[in-house]
Amino acid sequence: MQATWGGSHVDMDTGKAGLPGKPRFSAQAHVGRWLSPFFLTCAVYFLLWSPENQPSWVGALIKCLPILYLVVFLWTVYPGGGYSLLLQGALLCSAVGDSCLVWPEAFLHGMAAFAVAHLLYLWAFGLTPLKPSLLLPILLASVPYYGLLLGHLPPDMVLPLTAYSLVLAAMLWRGLARGGSTRWGALLFTLSDAVLAWNIFVHPLPHAHLVVMTTYYAAQTLIALSAFQSPRLKSN
């Protein structure tokens, strides 16, 4: 069902899970305007963050603001699409994970929240097209990396991080198979997590925090923007 508001067509229909719903506003040129607050919240976070900052709820909120705004963005543009709702759920879980990671003692809780986010992304991306051939390069890249990483983990972290790594690899597979901006979002998300884990457990990396958060925010944005793509792009 459609209505007209301010010269723009408003689509009230809902999409199916795994497929992008129809945007409330048909003019995709407005995406940049809608995302302006997102870039502003990212700038605020990077300007205020300092390695000397003590964990606090204010710091957690500032860190989560860009992700929470993406939820508002999708809810506004795609209020009822099943695909959009799954993305919004994943973003909310990611915000919970972001908050937990502000406190080092809550690392496992943050990892669990992100694992749920990846499962929701998996549900959204679906299994079509399957493209099992993508599994080989993913395994060739991830197995050596995680083999090196696991040798530096505390014993109580081995099982949780192994489980998380499998979920992340599955999300990467389905993101690559879906194509479009989802492909690049899944790749950047994986890169962000890889740099974060190496920086925490193996060896501190120069400018690691900047790399981790830049690739992370970019990844979430690209995945959120996949809601604008035609279902036909899934096989691109």
Disulfide bonds with the S-S distance in Angstrom:
none
